Amino acid sequence: YQVAVKKIGNAGHEVRAAMNSFYARRSRWRGWVEGTVNWSIENNDIIILVDKLAHRCYVYENGIRLAEYPIELGPHWLGHKRQMGDGATPEGRYYIRKKKSDKQTVYYKALEIDYPNPEDEALFYAAQQRGAISRHARIGGLIEIHGEGGRGANWTAGCVALRNQDMDSLFVLAKIGTPVTIVGSMRGIDIQPATNAPVTLGAQ
């Protein structure tokens, strides 16, 4: 790794800094994931977990994994969404507030989440106050898990895209109020799915 950094110079240092910043949030991600899975167990209900690094969306019920789908994200997914137009996919604990089908969405079917939540808003306004983002910036919204994925690239405006056949499956499982937790990575978070749980896989 150090040899690679030396060879690519400043770009290598920038990559290392970005990855260090990315993984600095691991303890928070762990708390979010474990809390969401515990909610699933306590309520014997469906939850959705999104692992941005793995580019996977997982569905659990009562703590048991039911399904796994490949996903595509915003082009600047390596980090939390800060403002409208940044091409980043947010990280946090959300819930589905609207289900869209037919002509309600241009992306086949969609599950709209409640971004920005109060924590997102607090981070946004704090960043504005310290000058990290423009005072003219807007926080954005309309973040969805939607169809029309399978393009082999991160292309969304910050949403999570699934292939249409996977979106059909997820759309049936999810409902208004279903928790959706999005983290940078679930690596090192030990959640054991049932060995006989059905899993839907596909190439990224």
C-alpha positions in Angstrom: 0.0 0.0 0.0 2.8 2.4 0.9 4.6 1.7 -2.3 1.4 2.4 -4.3 1.0 5.7 -2.5 4.6 6.8 -3.3 4.1 5.9 -7.0 1.0 7.9 -7.4 2.1 10.8 -5.3 -0.4 13.4 -4.1 -3.3 11.4 -5.5 -2.3 8.5 -3.3 -2.3 10.7 -0.2 -5.7 12.1 -1.2 -7.1 8.5 -1.6 -5.6 7.5 1.8 -7.2 10.6 3.5 -10.5 9.9 1.9 -10.5 6.3 3.0 -9.4 7.2 6.6 -12.2 9.7 6.7 -14.6 7.0 5.4 -13.7 4.4 8.0 -13.6 6.9 10.8 -17.4 6.5 10.9 -17.3 2.7 11.5 -18.4 2.8 15.1 -21.5 4.8 14.2 -22.3 2.5 11.3 -22.1 -0.5 13.7 -24.5 1.1 16.1 -26.9 1.9 13.3 -26.9 -1.6 11.9 -27.1 -3.4 15.2 -29.9 -1.1 16.3 -31.9 -1.6 13.1 -31.4 -5.4 13.3 -32.5 -5.4 16.9 -35.6 -3.5 15.9 -36.3 -6.2 13.3 -36.1 -8.9 16.0 -38.1 -7.0 18.6 -40.9 -6.2 16.1 -40.6 -9.4 14.0 -40.6 -7.1 10.9 -38.8 -6.2 7.7 -35.8 -3.9 7.6 -33.5 -2.8 4.8 -29.8 -2.4 5.1 -27.6 -0.7 2.4 -23.9 -1.3 2.4 -22.4 1.3 0.1 -18.9 -0.2 -0.1 -20.2 -3.7 -1.0 -22.8 -2.2 -3.3 -25.4 -4.4 -1.8 -28.9 -4.0 -0.4 -30.0 -6.6 2.3 -33.5 -7.4 3.6 -33.9 -8.8 7.0 -36.9 -10.1 8.9 -36.8 -10.9 12.6 -33.0 -10.7 12.4 -32.8 -13.2 9.5 -31.6 -12.3 6.1 -34.3 -12.8 3.4 -32.7 -11.3 0.3 -29.6 -9.6 -1.1 -29.5 -7.4 -4.2 -26.7 -5.6 -6.1 -27.0 -1.9 -6.2 -25.7 1.3 -7.9 -25.3 4.6 -6.1 -24.4 8.2 -6.7 -21.0 8.8 -8.4 -19.6 10.4 -5.2 -20.9 7.7 -2.8 -17.7 7.6 -0.8 -19.0 9.8 2.0 -22.2 11.2 3.4 -24.4 13.4 1.3 -23.8 17.0 2.3 -26.0 19.1 -0.1 -28.1 19.0 -3.2 -26.2 18.2 -6.4 -23.2 16.6 -4.8 -23.9 13.1 -6.3 -23.5 11.5 -2.9 -25.7 8.8 -1.3 -26.6 9.7 2.3 -25.8 7.6 5.4 -28.1 7.3 8.3 -31.2 5.7 9.7 -34.3 6.4 7.7 -37.7 4.9 6.9 -39.8 4.5 3.8 -42.4 7.3 3.6 -43.8 6.7 0.1 -44.1 3.8 -2.3 -44.2 4.8 -6.0 -45.2 2.8 -9.1 -46.6 3.2 -12.5 -46.4 6.9 -13.5 -45.4 8.1 -10.0 -41.7 7.6 -10.8 -39.5 7.5 -14.0 -37.4 4.8 -12.4 -39.8 1.9 -12.7 -40.7 1.6 -9.0 -39.4 3.5 -6.1 -39.3 3.6 -2.3 -38.8 7.2 -1.1 -37.0 7.6 2.3 -37.2 10.4 4.8 -33.9 12.2 3.8 -33.1 14.7 5.2 -33.8 13.7 8.7 -33.1 16.0 11.7 -29.5 14.7 12.0 -28.9 15.4 8.3 -30.3 18.9 8.8 -28.1 19.6 11.8 -25.0 18.5 9.9 -26.0 20.6 6.9 -26.6 23.8 8.9 -23.4 23.3 11.0 -21.4 22.9 7.8 -22.9 26.2 6.4 -22.1 28.0 9.6 -18.4 27.0 9.6 -18.1 27.8 5.9 -17.6 24.2 4.7 -20.4 24.6 2.2 -21.9 27.7 0.6 -24.6 29.6 2.4 -26.5 29.4 -0.9 -26.4 25.6 -0.9 -29.6 23.6 -0.4 -29.8 20.3 1.5 -31.7 18.4 -1.2 -34.1 15.5 -0.8 -36.2 13.0 -2.8 -33.8 10.2 -2.1 -35.2 6.8 -3.2 -34.4 3.1 -3.6 -35.6 2.7 -7.1 -35.4 0.6 -10.3 -33.6 1.0 -13.6 -30.3 -0.3 -12.1 -28.0 -2.8 -13.6 -26.0 -0.3 -15.6 -22.7 -1.3 -14.1 -21.8 2.1 -12.9 -22.7 4.6 -10.1 -24.9 7.0 -11.9 -27.8 8.2 -9.6 -28.2 11.6 -8.1 -27.7 10.0 -4.7 -30.4 7.3 -4.8 -29.9 3.6 -4.5 -30.7 1.8 -7.8 -31.7 -1.9 -8.2 -32.4 -3.9 -11.3 -36.1 -3.9 -12.1 -36.6 -7.6 -11.2 -35.0 -7.0 -7.8 -37.1 -3.9 -7.3 -40.2 -6.0 -7.9 -39.1 -8.3 -5.1 -38.2 -5.5 -2.7 -41.3 -3.5 -3.5 -43.5 -6.4 -2.2 -41.4 -6.9 1.0 -41.3 -3.2 2.0 -44.1 -1.0 3.3 -44.6 2.6 4.5 -42.6 2.9 7.7 -40.1 0.1 6.9 -36.7 1.1 8.4 -33.9 1.7 5.9 -30.3 2.0 7.3 -27.6 3.1 4.9 -23.9 2.8 6.0 -20.6 3.2 4.3 -19.6 -0.4 5.1 -20.9 -3.4 7.1 -17.5 -5.0 7.1 -16.7 -6.4 10.5 -20.3 -6.2 11.7 -21.2 -9.7 12.6 -24.8 -10.4 11.5 -25.5 -14.1 10.9 -28.2 -14.9 8.4 -30.0 -18.2 8.5 -28.3 -20.8 6.3 -31.5 -21.6 4.5 -32.6 -18.0 3.9 -33.4 -17.3 0.2 -30.8 -15.0 -1.3 -31.0 -13.1 -4.6 -27.6 -12.5 -6.0 -26.3 -10.8 -9.2 -23.2 -9.3 -10.7 -22.6 -5.7 -10.0 
